[in-house]
Amino acid sequence: MQSNLAIARSTIPGAKIWAVVKADAYGHGLENGLRGFAAADGLSLIEYDRAVRLRDLGWTKPIMMMQGMFDSADLDLISQYELQPVVHNVEQLDMLSKARLNSPIHVHLKINTGMNRLGFLPEQTREAYARLQAVPAIGKISLITHFANADKQSVSPDVATQVAAFQQATLDIQAEISLSNSPAILIHPEIKGDWIRPGVMLYGGSPGGVDAASFGLKAAMTLSSRVIAVQSIRAGDSVGYGSLFRAERDMRIGIVACGYADGYPRHASTGAPVLVDGIRTQLLGRVSMDMLNVDLSSVPNAHVGSDVTLWGDDLPIDEVAAAAGTIGYELMCAITPRVQRQVRL
Ligand SMILES: *Cc1c(COP(=O)(O)O)cnc(C)c1O
């Protein structure tokens, strides 16, 4: 995580970094995020209880709340813990106008440049900015937007269109700006900005469109288990629920103690890559709650107790995700509490 952060820093020299630690640091554990990203300039997340935890654990640098206040009670936490909310809708502007805050807060005005999830439209930006300026308790106002297609070529709205909309909307406003997520940082380093907001790349995951490893990014998470049974099956035999896999020849299969109750995707199908004793083989048949089945044809020495890597540095999470019709982001976040964590420093 440290070295991935250093890569983000050297990719956009001079930009400050919000290390994104939402969803418990993309499933890696908030405290691990705190430790791994100690050199970041700020931490950015959604969840108020986790933000308070970051302060309790000793983080004194900025914290951005990327969805802002959900209700006015959040304002107390914002002043008490010096959190910096995003302001993305009129309801939040109203909340701030009515609030009685004792200390000045720093807010981030979000502009909707085409993503159409959160933010004020370009033509509403000036008025929203003026309303924020009129709130005595607001100290500093920064500007942010978010890209819909930083990982794709020629899908509208493209990055250039969103950057142009952002520039147009903020033409006569002097403020710090933050635009780029991981794919924008890696694919469009020319965009820069005062701050960048890398998430998945800091965990070694590939945003769409690029291969994290080709940038020197390393997987922070390895999901591993062991073979707990070996079966020799005959041509015509099947394995697991629904008999989704049926052997065309006699073969050995390994049963691995990992299933969808651990966060391994049930949608992964036969052929998804798995490492057994470091040798690449494949998932067979249906993933069940606590187990999955692997082909041992290419691993003749595999036995009960053999090491299994479901994803990690030697097996990109993105490849497993692709075999399950999803993205690495979802797999990282979905590791369940029963999985034992081992932190390697
Ligand atoms: C999650 C998030 C990011 C980080 O996105 P990655 O693709 O993981 O880099 C950045 N900005 C905002 C607003 C986000 O919600």
The ligand as an ORCA input file, in Angstrom:
! r2SCAN-3c Opt
* xyz 0 1
  C     -14.454      5.855     -4.804
  C     -14.130      7.228     -5.259
  C     -12.861      7.536     -5.752
  C     -11.783      6.488     -5.987
  O     -12.094      5.784     -7.167
  P     -11.075      4.659     -7.732
  O     -11.630      4.305     -9.061
  O     -11.135      3.524     -6.762
  O      -9.758      5.301     -7.769
  C     -12.586      8.861     -6.062
  N     -13.529      9.819     -5.932
  C     -14.775      9.549     -5.508
  C     -15.764     10.635     -5.396
  C     -15.123      8.247     -5.159
  O     -16.360      7.974     -4.736
*
